[in-house]
Amino acid sequence: MKPAASMKPPAFCSLVALLAVVLFAIALGCGGSDRPDLAEVEGTVTLDGVPLPGARIEFKPAQGKISSATTDENGYYELVYLRDIKGAVPGKHTVTITTASEHQPEERLPPRYHRETELTADVKPGETNKIPFALESQ
């Protein structure tokens, strides 16, 4: 039988177990982000030479998540990847622009800009991409 002085108290064993669990959780959390590298994208959208406010713009990469924005009163947009994370996946994108919304159901743009889009963009990594769109109503 061991002397009482050499036995480890239960509190010490619990502390060691807790420390092991915390270290394991930290190691799991340090595995890196699933988010890809992003590049900032901004520009203006005009319709017949006039800024187009309230237009919804989406950049759709061949692979990955869509980035989107809504133009302000000056037709300016800045793409958002996820909530407050700005940018888009670098590479080629199909772009759609629409003015239809739940508040304004009537579309002002021809289908070649949304449903049958002809718009594309190439997002370059490591820089702020300035990509304007000059749309025509006819």
Secondary structure, DSSP 8 states (H G I E B T S, - for coil): ---GGGS--HHHHHHHHHHHHHHHHHHHHTS--SS---B-EEEEEEETTEE-TT-EEEEEESSS--EEEE--TTSEEE-EEETTEE-B-SEEEEEEEE---SS--S--S-GGGTTT--EEEEE-TTS-EE--EEE---
